[in-house]
Amino acid sequence: MFKVQKLDRSARSAWIQYALLTIVMLLSLIYTFHGVTATWEQVFHGTTIVQFPANFGLQLNRVVTLSPEAKSAGLTLGSPVVSVNGRSFTGMRVLIEELRNRHPGDQLTVGYLAQDGMPRTALLSLVAADTGNRLTWFHIVTQDLLLRILFPICFLTLGCWVVIAKPRNGNAWLLFGIFAYFPSLFFPPVYWPGIALYINPVWADVISIAGPICIMLFGIYFPERADWDKRAPWIKWLILGPLLLLFPLDLLFSVGFVFSFHAISWLASWIGLITWAETTLIFIAIGTFFASVARKIGLNTNPDARRRLRVLYFGSAVANTPIGLLLLYALVHGSQIDETFPRWLYGGALAVFVLFPLTLAYVVIVQRAMDVRILIRQGTKYFFARNTVLVVSILLATWMSYFINRYFTSPGQHRAADQMRIAALAGVFLGFRFVLSKRLQQRIDRRFFREAYSTEQLLSELSDEARSFTEVGPLIDTISSRIGSTLHIERIAVFLRVGDTFELALATGCARPPGKTLSLTANSATISALARSKSPAIVYRDDPSSWLVDATDEERSALADLSTELLVPLPGRNRLIGVMALGPKSSEEPYSRTDRQLLQTVASQTGLALENAELLENLTVEISQRERISREIEIAREVQQRLFPQVYPHVAGIDLAGHCRPAQAVGGDYYDFFLLPPRVQAQPRLAIAIGDISGKGISAALLMASLRASLRSIAALQAESDSADLTMLMRSVNRLVFDSSTDSRYATFFYAEYDPATRLLTYVNAGHNPPILLRGDVTIALEPTGMVIGLMPDAEYQQVTIQLCVGDTLFAYTDGISEAMTHDEEEWGEKRMMSCAQQFLCRPGKSKPASSLLDCIFRTADMFTGGAPQHDDMTLLVCSIS
């Protein structure tokens, strides 16, 4: 069993809409197809089809127009026709079917009643429907090709496109009704044979009533509902009601006129009054359209909407006035419009009436309207500016061709003057065509197109000038002022990206609302639309399909506060760098395509210039910061160098030397010599210290300064208490360093005190590289006696005492010396370092100062590394016993 699922209300409504759309479009296509086909055959195959010998109107079978052949056969105006080729003339279908397969020259028998009431028979010779012998080619092109072929196809295509694109939009359906209305004015339905005879008269009658209704409703509801209709919606029904009531009678007459005169004979006496009433109501409906649009122009505050409504009003007025006057005249005199006026006048009025749908298409589809005077003025300027040179060239070529033709067609009258004239004309033509035309074109452009030429020139120069700016402020000021003066824009605002927000950086001609910050987020609908399109976007606040519909109230409010009509993105290399919001022009003209293209060019260069200025500004800030940091580091380096011993303490029998070469401006290595306060009746002791702080740079230098201060203060206090316990001193230093540094900071540290009276050296080695005591060929390493300082709060250390002898040399170092590397990352190593020191001390000679040993070791290490950059601080301390 299959279960039928019911459609919900919205789905049923959609299906009904699409079904109705399909039916309406199918009928319109059939109607237009047969009308175009009939017109095409009449124009291009007029010699093979026959002309109607007589036409009939509101008096059913009574003749209203006659061809010359029908008059010569005896038919008169008003004669009732009773038969055609022996068939009872019951409707126009009989005459159409009899003429369908006839050819020019065939005979047609027509039975009619003479003025005396007696039946008569007329034998008509059918003639071709070729209009070329009766109308000029101008009439054929304008009335037949344009009005009955080209424009109906364009109108129907446009109407179908609108309603397919927006099937649920009421205004789209109204536009479709208006565009489908015009073929009913151009095609006489009785000319159509075949299936069109059954469809087109009915459909023509439907749209002839629906068209004016759609025009009236479009004026009421576009772009928004009229205020008077909101207050009194019943007023429009005073027009719609009678039209809808009279429509069935009109439709019945149209169907009966084709198929059965007898069925509508009772209606014949009323059809004139019905037609008069319908025409009057149609006039009122179209007048309601103009009244509604005019009122909206006066009440609407949106310049964009007001501009469109103004074009809609004046364009429609120009289009409807000629045909309206003809219809009014025919209505007053009770006649048919095509019977009252010449075909050229009626066709000309219809040609002007074509402006009405064109105006609707321009206003609604293009979505931007210009004043009619501006259209005419710019069109005239464009014609003269672009075609004058071509016209002059054609005239010169024609003039020269005339004399050349006359020269060769009159061989017996050749004269030297004719030859000279032809040569002179040829020279003038060639000189004008290849030399003067370009210059003349430029002068004409500047004369007739001065404003557009100046705008293009100024904006092009501005796009080149934008690249030369290096500061953001002057750049946006210059760009805004030049665009404002060139395009006559008073209100300009510029948003620049600050992180994920576009902040208002400039607002010209519009005051910022007090207490309100104007900004757009990077993920807003406005910014997203500009980032996708990467081109200027017109702001349509009344278009339901615009991207602005998805914008938040804050975005719409911000754009409204700035009176924005055009948004111009300022693109960078990889992202949107800013947005320029342009208000209306002082002339109220819209932004043309040329304006938008030029603005896009300027915006591209401006965006790159802004990005370059921003990068330059960031680079300048970074350079200033680097310079400040460099100055601070230089000061730190000077301060750190002052922390090292500037003057070595004088101790009898001791020669001291020390040096620190940081890998960077400041380092973490530390060495120190200082004298401790003497005990009672004793000589001052010498304190020797060297350390290596983990890490480099400022942080290591600060910890080194803290270590130095802690050591000197604790050592001084301990010396005053006559205590020689270095383990307690080291524990105190360790605790202070631990408390003043992070968990990842520590230091290897060697500290010793030398008593010159006893030559005893007492030391503690907290994880430092073992200092070396050189005694002739013997080397003694002062191994670590505890862990590094600053890593754990409670660490234990041991002190060691060693007896020094005359000639001993103690040198302590950091691993930056022993681990000095070449470009191939080969280490110098402790062995090479020890060998260098021993070779220096074993050299013959008596004077071997500590400073010379220090210089020798540094020099030898540098020779080994070959100038390779070192990544660790290099510190060496030398103490010689003399």
KEGU-829293 format. One record per residue (C-alpha): x, y, z; residue in one letter. Coordinates in pm, whole numbers, padded with zeros to 5 digits, always signed. Layout:
BEGIN
XYZa...
% end
This chain:
BEGIN
+00000+00000+00000m+00126+00342-00090f+00061+00619+00155k-00028+00955+00006v+00139+01238+00192q-00057+01561+00203k+00118+01880+00105l+00128+02158+00358d-00029+02492+00283r+00294+02663+00170s+00379+02375-00065a+00030+02379-00217r+00055+02755-00259s+00390+02720-00435a+00252+02452-00669w-00048+02669-00750i+00178+02964-00824q+00403+02764-01053y+00108+02605-01230a-00051+02947-01284l+00284+03083-01402l+00317+02797-01652t-00032+02849-01793i+00004+03227-01822v+00345+03205-01984m+00225+02936-02227l-00073+03145-02338l+00147+03453-02375s+00400+03259-02579l+00130+03123-02813i-00024+03469-02846y+00306+03641-02923t+00431+03361-03149f+00128+03373-03376h+00129+03751-03383g+00495+03765-03480v+00449+03486-03735t+00152+03660-03895a+00338+03989-03916t+00645+03820-04059w+00439+03652-04332e+00261+03976-04410q+00587+04170-04449v+00812+03912-04616f+00554+03688-04787h+00293+03947-04870g+00284+03840-05232t+00166+03486-05149t-00106+03560-04891i-00429+03747-04955v-00555+04071-04815q-00882+04091-04618f-01136+04244-04854p-01346+04384-04566a-01334+04434-04192n-01613+04423-03935f-01661+04592-03598g-01917+04652-03327l-02207+04604-03572q-02115+04237-03614l-02166+04132-03980n-02189+04487-04116r-01889+04609-04314v-01684+04891-04156v-01390+04906-04402t-01359+04797-04765l-01073+04731-05003s-01089+04891-05351p-01163+04550-05502e-01461+04502-05268a-01596+04846-05356k-01572+04777-05728s-01759+04448-05674a-02057+04635-05526g-02005+04614-05150l-02079+04931-04955t-02002+05044-04602l-02263+04914-04359g-02375+04631-04588s-02468+04316-04390p-02272+04016-04520v-02475+03692-04503v-02249+03433-04673s-01894+03368-04790v-01841+03114-05070n-02184+02972-04997g-02117+02933-04621r-02341+03121-04384s-02144+03413-04238f-02208+03331-03872t-01880+03475-03743g-01536+03599-03843m-01416+03240-03828r-01593+03169-04158v-01413+03447-04344l-01075+03360-04190i-01110+02990-04282e-01214+03072-04638e-00916+03301-04684l-00667+03064-04519r-00588+02858-04831n-00661+03125-05094r-00397+03287-05312h-00382+03621-05490p-00599+03608-05801g-00852+03361-05662d-01223+03449-05656q-01429+03496-05340l-01811+03495-05352t-01971+03720-05091v-02348+03731-05031g-02482+04053-04880y-02798+04258-04843l-02821+04570-05057a-02958+04899-04933q-03302+04801-05055d-03291+04485-04843g-03255+04252-05138m-02987+03982-05128p-02701+04035-05371r-02384+03847-05458t-02041+04005-05512a-01755+03828-05686l-01427+03955-05541l-01086+03904-05693s-00842+03856-05404l-00523+04059-05408v-00191+04010-05231a-00143+04148-04883a+00191+04300-04985d+00214+04625-04794t+00528+04734-04975g+00324+04890-05258n+00113+05090-05017r+00351+05177-04735l+00708+05297-04736t+00992+05091-04599w+01004+05335-04308f+00655+05226-04203h+00741+04862-04252i+01050+04887-04035v+00900+05100-03759t+00548+04961-03739q+00587+04600-03847d+00941+04496-03765l+00981+04698-03447l+00629+04722-03305l+00493+04384-03409r+00807+04164-03404i+01103+04296-03208l+00939+04476-02917f+00674+04210-02836p+00949+03945-02819i+01165+04165-02596c+00873+04259-02370f+00760+03900-02327l+01115+03780-02260t+01166+04051-02002l+00833+03982-01834g+00899+03608-01818c+01246+03666-01677w+01114+03891-01401v+00837+03658-01290v+01058+03347-01309i+01323+03520-01100a+01071+03634-00837k+00756+03421-00867p+00635+03519-00520r+00686+03890-00564n+00365+04077-00639g+00542+04353-00829n+00700+04091-01057a+00356+03963-01156w+00236+04318-01215l+00534+04378-01443l+00459+04060-01632f+00101+04174-01684g+00221+04511-01812i+00475+04360-02051f+00223+04106-02182a-00028+04387-02238y+00149+04548-02533f+00114+04274-02797p-00265+04311-02759s-00225+04666-02891l-00014+04563-03188f-00177+04245-03323f-00533+04236-03471p-00651+03893-03352p-00871+03824-03658v-00563+03793-03874y-00450+03476-03700w-00554+03137-03839p-00538+02787-03691g-00535+02722-03320i-00459+03088-03258a-00815+03162-03366l-00940+02977-03057y-00683+03102-02806i-00570+03449-02902n-00901+03643-02907p-00973+03527-02554v-00622+03592-02430w-00607+03931-02604a-00928+04030-02426d-00792+03908-02091v-00469+04102-02107i-00633+04410-02257s-00818+04444-01926i-00546+04301-01702a-00279+04535-01845g-00431+04866-01725p-00517+04703-01391i-00154+04596-01351c-00039+04946-01442i-00261+05098-01174m-00160+04847-00908l+00207+04887-00996f+00177+05261-00935g+00013+05189-00600i+00254+04924-00473y+00594+05012-00625f+00839+05051-00461p+00617+05059-00153e+00245+05085-00099r+00090+05428-00144a-00012+05604+00174d-00365+05678+00049w-00421+05309-00028d-00319+05218+00327k-00581+05458+00463r-00858+05386+00211a-00798+05061+00020p-01157+05061-00103w-01087+05348-00346i-00907+05128-00597k-01202+04888-00594w-01420+05165-00736l-01214+05114-01052i-01136+04744-01029l-01492+04640-00948g-01663+04778-01260p-01379+04660-01483l-01407+04307-01348l-01786+04315-01383l-01776+04438-01744l-01499+04201-01844f-01723+03888-01887p-01948+04082-02127l-01650+04207-02323d-01507+03853-02335l-01840+03711-02447l-01860+03963-02729f-01505+03882-02845s-01575+03507-02854v-01913+03552-03022g-01765+03791-03277f-01535+03514-03396v-01769+03214-03368f-02136+03324-03356s-02288+03662-03437f-02627+03531-03338h-02520+03442-02983a-02423+03802-02910i-02683+03984-03115s-02853+04094-02794w-02525+04242-02679l-02452+04436-02997a-02660+04736-02892s-02476+04753-02557w-02121+04680-02663i-02056+05040-02762g-02153+05162-02416l-01956+04879-02255i-01648+04969-02460t-01690+05336-02369w-01719+05250-01998a-01415+05019-02010e-01208+05279-02191t-01307+05543-01938t-01215+05317-01649l-00885+05235-01818i-00811+05607-01844f-00892+05646-01476i-00674+05345-01384a-00377+05486-01575i-00443+05828-01421g-00438+05662-01078t-00096+05526-01165f+00036+05874-01240f-00128+06024-00932a+00019+05757-00704s+00369+05795-00847v+00352+06176-00828a+00244+06163-00464r+00525+05922-00377k+00777+06158-00540i+00662+06435-00309g+00654+06225+00008l+00957+05996-00036n+01271+06111+00145t+01505+05851-00004n+01688+06024-00293p+01744+05697-00475d+01377+05598-00464a+01268+05952-00546r+01496+05957-00850r+01357+05629-00982r+01000+05742-00929l+01073+06068-01112r+01205+05882-01417v+00911+05643-01400l+00668+05935-01392y+00812+06147-01674f+00903+05852-01895g+00551+05712-01861s+00395+06053-01926a+00591+06099-02249v+00503+05746-02361a+00131+05758-02281n+00041+06109-02397t+00019+06051-02779p-00175+05723-02764i-00390+05861-02484g-00494+06162-02691l-00583+05938-02986l-00786+05706-02764l-00963+06000-02605l-01057+06141-02946y-01185+05803-03065a-01379+05761-02740l-01552+06096-02776v-01647+06030-03139h-01744+05667-03075g-01510+05519-03335s-01223+05271-03353q-00879+05425-03322i-00734+05234-03620d-01029+05344-03831e-01014+05709-03735t-00648+05803-03779f-00394+05739-04054p-00173+05438-04004r+00140+05652-03979w-00010+05855-03695l-00141+05552-03509y+00186+05365-03562g+00388+05665-03445g+00181+05691-03126a+00236+05321-03061l+00609+05365-03123a+00625+05639-02860v+00416+05422-02628f+00697+05164-02637v+00890+05401-02407l+00656+05301-02125f+00774+04939-02084p+01129+05049-02155l+01102+05298-01870t+00966+05027-01640l+01249+04793-01737a+01510+05063-01681y+01374+05168-01343v+01303+04822-01202v+01568+04599-01359i+01859+04841-01379v+01752+04968-01034q+01896+05314-01088r+01728+05598-01270a+01859+05919-01422m+01667+06231-01500d+01523+06230-01853v+01699+06557-01929r+02030+06401-01825i+01966+06101-02050l+01894+06327-02347i+02186+06557-02273r+02440+06280-02226q+02309+06092-02528g+02347+06402-02744t+02695+06468-02612k+02795+06108-02672y+02663+06117-03029f+02852+06433-03120f+03165+06333-02929a+03193+05987-03081r+03040+06021-03428n+03136+06364-03561t+03471+06250-03693v+03311+05945-03854l+03041+06158-04019v+03300+06401-04158v+03505+06109-04291s+03200+05962-04463i+03109+06299-04618l+03460+06348-04751l+03468+05994-04890a+03126+06043-05051t+03229+06375-05204w+03548+06225-05343m+03361+05919-05477s+03113+06147-05654y+03382+06330-05849f+03568+06007-05925i+03249+05849-06059n+03169+06155-06269r+03524+06159-06400y+03507+05800-06528f+03143+05814-06650t+03221+06115-06870s+03538+06007-07054p+03507+06274-07320g+03506+06561-07072q+03827+06494-06880h+03991+06814-06771r+04298+06896-06570a+04080+07078-06319a+03885+06760-06249d+04206+06567-06192q+04338+06834-05959m+04008+06839-05772r+04014+06462-05724i+04377+06468-05611a+04307+06750-05366a+04003+06570-05220l+04204+06249-05184a+04478+06440-05004g+04228+06609-04775v+04057+06277-04699f+04380+06093-04622l+04516+06381-04416g+04193+06411-04220f+04158+06037-04172r+04510+05960-04056f+04638+06293-03916v+04364+06528-03800l+04095+06282-03687s+04262+06188-03358k+04331+06547-03260r+03984+06654-03364l+03835+06367-03165q+04020+06483-02853q+03904+06844-02901r+03545+06730-02949i+03570+06510-02639d+03690+06804-02436r+03430+07039-02584r+03120+06819-02560f+03231+06580-02288f+03425+06824-02073r+03281+06705-01739e+03328+06335-01810a+03670+06400-01962y+03777+06601-01657s+03640+06340-01421t+03823+06057-01595e+04145+06257-01618q+04137+06373-01256l+04053+06032-01114l+04316+05864-01331s+04576+06111-01208e+04454+06056-00854l+04503+05680-00882s+04865+05743-00981d+04912+06004-00707e+04778+05769-00438a+05084+05547-00471r+05316+05829-00362s+05167+05874-00014f+05344+05722+00283t+05110+05836+00564e+04753+05721+00621v+04604+06053+00735g+04715+06273+00443p+04632+05993+00199l+04266+05953+00294i+04226+06333+00328d+04359+06392-00023t+04168+06105-00182i+03839+06210-00018s+03873+06578-00106s+03968+06507-00468r+03686+06258-00520i+03440+06498-00354g+03542+06792-00572s+03554+06585-00891t+03220+06407-00856l+03056+06683-00649h+03001+06469-00341i+02956+06645-00009e+02939+06344+00223r+03230+06101+00226i+03332+05863+00503a+03626+05623+00521v+03639+05310+00738f+03980+05154+00803l+04053+04808+00938r+04165+04793+01299v+04203+04426+01388g+03866+04261+01319d+03674+04590+01306t+03646+04867+01049f+03655+05194+01242e+03541+05530+01106l+03863+05717+01026a+03722+06011+00830l+03379+06171+00792a+03340+06471+00560t+03014+06664+00534g+02831+06449+00791c+02843+06499+01165a+02891+06195+01383r+02591+06129+01608p+02678+06226+01967p+02766+05932+02187g+02756+05689+01894k+03050+05495+01754t+03028+05414+01384l+03204+05090+01296s+03156+04772+01091l+03274+04429+01194t+03481+04220+00957a+03207+03952+00938n+02922+04197+00882s+02698+04167+00575a+02838+04490+00433t+03202+04392+00458i+03131+04035+00343s+02948+04158+00032a+03230+04399-00057l+03497+04135+00006a+03315+03895-00229r+03244+04138-00511s+03565+04344-00480k+03385+04620-00668s+03174+04926-00574p+02830+04833-00442a+02523+05056-00472i+02317+05077-00154v+01953+04982-00224y+01753+05016+00093r+01418+04932-00069d+01523+04629-00272d+01433+04298-00102p+01702+04116-00303s+01984+04346-00199s+02263+04225+00029w+02158+04500+00269l+01857+04287+00371v+02095+04059+00563d+02261+04350+00741a+02197+04419+01108t+02011+04724+01232d+02343+04873+01346e+02488+04843+00995e+02183+04998+00828r+02178+05271+01090s+02547+05350+01035a+02504+05370+00656l+02190+05581+00697a+02368+05823+00931d+02630+05877+00662l+02368+05903+00378s+02555+05630+00193t+02462+05563-00170e+02779+05388-00288l+03029+05171-00101l+03376+05144-00252v+03606+04870-00114p+03972+04953-00057l+04146+04619-00122p+04489+04528+00005g+04704+04247-00123r+04535+03969+00070n+04242+04130+00250r+04010+04427+00257l+04197+04718+00412i+03914+04973+00422g+03579+05095+00286v+03482+05431+00141m+03117+05536+00186a+03002+05796-00066l+02687+06000-00022g+02465+06141-00298p+02599+06371-00567k+02502+06736-00546s+02336+06701-00888s+02136+06400-00762e+02266+06203-01059e+02332+05836-00988p+02676+05681-00997y+02725+05569-01355s+02919+05265-01466r+03209+05492-01566t+03208+05649-01219d+03219+05307-01054r+03498+05183-01282q+03711+05490-01217l+03642+05475-00844l+03741+05109-00843q+04071+05200-01008t+04134+05475-00753v+04029+05242-00470a+04271+04970-00582s+04563+05208-00576q+04441+05366-00253t+04410+05027-00084g+04765+04935-00179l+04887+05278-00070a+04705+05241+00262l+04857+04899+00314e+05202+05033+00226n+05151+05330+00458a+05037+05098+00734e+05336+04871+00679l+05566+05172+00671l+05409+05308+00987e+05443+04971+01159n+05799+04947+01033l+05872+05297+01161t+05727+05211+01499v+05922+04888+01504e+06242+05068+01407i+06186+05329+01678s+06118+05052+01925q+06430+04870+01813r+06630+05188+01844e+06491+05247+02191r+06564+04888+02287i+06910+04919+02135s+06973+05233+02338r+06845+05062+02649e+07058+04755+02578i+07358+04976+02520e+07295+05140+02853i+07253+04795+03010a+07582+04687+02851r+07757+04992+02992e+07604+04929+03332v+07705+04562+03321q+08058+04649+03220q+08072+04880+03522r+07976+04583+03740l+08291+04401+03643f+08606+04503+03838p+08728+04835+03700q+09035+04842+03925v+09187+04518+04048y+09247+04503+04423p+09612+04522+04528h+09725+04214+04720v+10092+04144+04780a+10220+03845+04581g+09907+03821+04359i+09873+03914+03989d+09510+03935+03871l+09342+03957+03531a+08989+03900+03408g+08772+03964+03100h+08419+03890+02980c+08321+03893+02613r+07939+03861+02588p+07791+03689+02283a+07524+03960+02269q+07522+04319+02389a+07476+04199+02744v+07549+03856+02886g+07502+03627+03180g+07866+03552+03267d+08008+03698+03587y+08350+03737+03739y+08467+03946+04031d+08767+04035+04251f+08715+04223+04574f+08879+04254+04917l+08704+04138+05231l+08727+04337+05552p+09033+04219+05749p+09002+04028+06072r+09180+04145+06382v+09555+04190+06321q+09529+04016+05983a+09568+04110+05618q+09260+04162+05398p+09154+03848+05217r+09092+03836+04841l+08753+03715+04717a+08750+03552+04375i+08421+03469+04197a+08314+03348+03853i+07973+03232+03736g+07764+03145+03431d+07396+03237+03432i+07165+03014+03227s+07033+03191+02917g+07145+03513+02759k+07037+03870+02715g+06869+04109+02954i+06721+03848+03186s+07056+03677+03239a+07223+04016+03291a+06969+04111+03558l+07024+03783+03739l+07400+03837+03713m+07361+04184+03874a+07146+04030+04149s+07407+03757+04208l+07689+04013+04234r+07498+04230+04480a+07395+03931+04691s+07747+03788+04701l+07918+04111+04800r+07665+04196+05072s+07664+03847+05227i+08045+03812+05204a+08092+04150+05373a+07854+04062+05654l+08016+03725+05710q+08367+03877+05712a+08262+04123+05981e+08146+03832+06197s+08488+03665+06166d+08321+03357+06020s+08502+03164+05744a+08218+02919+05668d+08175+02946+05287l+07905+02680+05287t+07675+02906+05484m+07758+03191+05246l+07676+02976+04943m+07347+02857+05093r+07247+03219+05153s+07338+03320+04797v+07150+03018+04660n+06838+03112+04854r+06847+03474+04738l+06898+03374+04374v+06620+03115+04396f+06375+03369+04536d+06460+03634+04279s+06445+03418+03962s+06209+03186+03779t+06216+02809+03797d+06412+02783+03471s+06688+03017+03586r+07002+02900+03764y+07377+02967+03767a+07697+02770+03790t+07915+02948+04039f+08269+02930+04180f+08366+03132+04487y+08701+03136+04669a+08874+03336+04942e+09256+03369+04942y+09456+03449+05257d+09783+03612+05148p+09941+03549+05489a+09904+03172+05475t+09855+03134+05097r+09549+02920+05164l+09271+02919+04910l+08929+02817+05042t+08662+02763+04776y+08317+02629+04700v+08230+02513+04345n+07854+02516+04274a+07845+02310+03955g+08086+02533+03764h+08353+02423+03517n+08645+02319+03743p+08900+02603+03761p+09255+02482+03680i+09554+02525+03908l+09875+02503+03703l+10182+02409+03906r+10466+02343+03662g+10367+02032+03462d+10101+01943+03719v+09735+02049+03671t+09493+02046+03960i+09119+02076+03887a+08904+02234+04153l+08606+02002+04114e+08245+02096+04208p+08149+02065+04571t+07778+02126+04533g+07492+02180+04287m+07421+02492+04086v+07264+02786+04268i+06906+02910+04220g+06762+02574+04112l+06649+02447+04455m+06575+02650+04767p+06772+02424+05001d+07103+02299+04865a+07408+02172+05052e+07763+02273+04969y+08111+02178+05092q+08412+02398+05113q+08767+02290+05024v+09101+02447+05123t+09416+02415+04914i+09768+02545+04974q+09906+02763+04693l+10276+02793+04615c+10489+03054+04449v+10463+03016+04072g+10113+02866+04083d+09862+03000+03833t+09488+02967+03881l+09259+03035+03592f+08885+02993+03593a+08668+03007+03281y+08314+02964+03153t+08220+02707+02893d+08200+02976+02625g+08580+02955+02593i+08625+02581+02602s+08327+02530+02368e+08426+02797+02115a+08336+02660+01770m+08453+02697+01413t+08217+02743+01117h+08207+02363+01095d+08093+02348+01460e+08426+02196+01583e+08491+02277+01950e+08821+02416+02075w+08796+02201+02389g+08956+02199+02733e+09265+02010+02614k+09358+02276+02359r+09284+02544+02617m+09509+02373+02879m+09784+02315+02621s+09777+02683+02527c+09810+02790+02892a+10095+02546+02963q+10286+02646+02651q+10256+03009+02753f+10377+02945+03107l+10668+02723+02991c+10808+02980+02754r+11150+03108+02850p+11157+03440+03024g+11086+03564+03369k+10785+03799+03316s+10458+03613+03259k+10184+03846+03385p+09829+03721+03425a+09699+03964+03164s+09935+03819+02903s+09810+03467+02973l+09450+03593+02941l+09526+03763+02609d+09704+03453+02480c+09410+03226+02553i+09155+03461+02390f+09380+03516+02088r+09440+03144+02038t+09069+03068+02070a+08989+03334+01808d+09249+03195+01571m+09092+02851+01605f+08735+02966+01540t+08843+03170+01237g+08598+03451+01305g+08295+03223+01337a+08016+03387+01540p+07994+03254+01896q+07668+03182+02070h+07784+03185+02430d+07953+03435+02655d+08331+03390+02697m+08477+03475+03040t+08825+03408+03178l+08978+03484+03517l+09355+03447+03590v+09530+03463+03929c+09912+03418+03948s+10114+03368+04271i+10445+03555+04246s
% end
